Amino acid sequence: MSSQPGLRRTEAKAFFANERTFLHWMNMSVTTGSISAALLGVAGHAHRHWGSDFTVRAVGVRVLALVMMAISIGMAVYAAFNFKRRGDMLVQKLDGPYDNRVLPVVVTVVLMTFLTIVWIGSIVSYMEPGK
């Protein structure tokens, strides 16, 4: 036991947990970026090959995909920042908030909103007569 308040013994598995959390965030970032890249590819194909009927939709899908790409990049930056911050806290043996309860919920809600928009768009496209 340390005689100084606020200091504690850091176990080796805490460093691995920090790495594991970083890798999970990076996995989600890559997944989101992949969905975004796929949407950009589909919008480009639709715009080039299906004529002017899909121009407005292609622009909408491109905007949605670019926003998703920005969120993906933001998640990667957040993961790197938190990995560094938590690693420094572990090295210094500080007690502190190692978790963040707000941002993961916000990212989940935003991603679910985007995926719901894509899903609704595909249903609307499917239901249109003559297409």
C-alpha positions, -999 to 999 in steps of 0.1 A, spaced: 0 0 0 12 34 -9 13 61 18 4 88 -8 -33 95 -14 -44 90 -50 -17 67 -59 -22 30 -65 -5 -1 -78 -10 -5 -116 -14 -41 -127 1 -52 -161 -33 -63 -174 -45 -26 -172 -21 -17 -200 -35 -46 -221 -70 -35 -214 -61 0 -226 -47 -15 -258 -78 -37 -263 -101 -7 -259 -80 12 -284 -82 -16 -309 -120 -19 -304 -124 18 -312 -102 15 -342 -122 -15 -354 -154 5 -352 -137 34 -370 -126 12 -398 -160 -4 -401 -177 30 -403 -151 41 -429 -158 10 -449 -195 16 -449 -189 52 -460 -165 41 -488 -191 16 -500 -218 43 -501 -195 66 -520 -188 39 -545 -225 31 -550 -234 68 -554 -207 73 -580 -218 42 -599 -255 53 -598 -247 88 -609 -226 77 -639 -246 48 -651 -283 55 -643 -287 90 -656 -300 122 -642 -329 106 -623 -305 96 -596 -284 128 -594 -302 143 -564 -301 109 -546 -265 104 -554 -256 138 -540 -276 130 -508 -258 97 -504 -225 113 -510 -231 139 -483 -242 112 -459 -211 91 -467 -188 121 -463 -203 129 -429 -199 92 -419 -163 94 -431 -157 124 -409 -171 106 -380 -149 76 -387 -118 99 -387 -131 115 -355 -134 81 -338 -99 72 -348 -85 105 -334 -106 99 -302 -92 64 -298 -56 76 -302 -62 105 -278 -78 83 -251 -51 55 -256 -24 81 -249 -42 98 -220 -51 65 -203 -16 52 -208 -1 82 -192 -25 79 -163 -15 42 -159 22 50 -160 18 78 -134 -4 55 -113 -32 80 -110 -67 74 -99 -91 89 -123 -119 85 -146 -107 59 -171 -141 57 -188 -163 80 -209 -200 72 -207 -213 100 -230 -193 98 -262 -199 61 -270 -236 66 -266 -235 97 -289 -215 78 -316 -239 49 -314 -269 71 -318 -254 90 -347 -243 57 -365 -277 41 -360 -294 73 -374 -272 71 -405 -279 34 -410 -316 40 -405 -315 67 -432 -298 44 -456 -322 16 -448 -353 39 -453 -338 52 -485 -334 17 -499 -369 8 -490 -383 39 -507 -362 32 -538 -375 -4 -538 -412 7 -534 -411 32 -563 -431 20 -593 -413 15 -625 -378 13 -611 
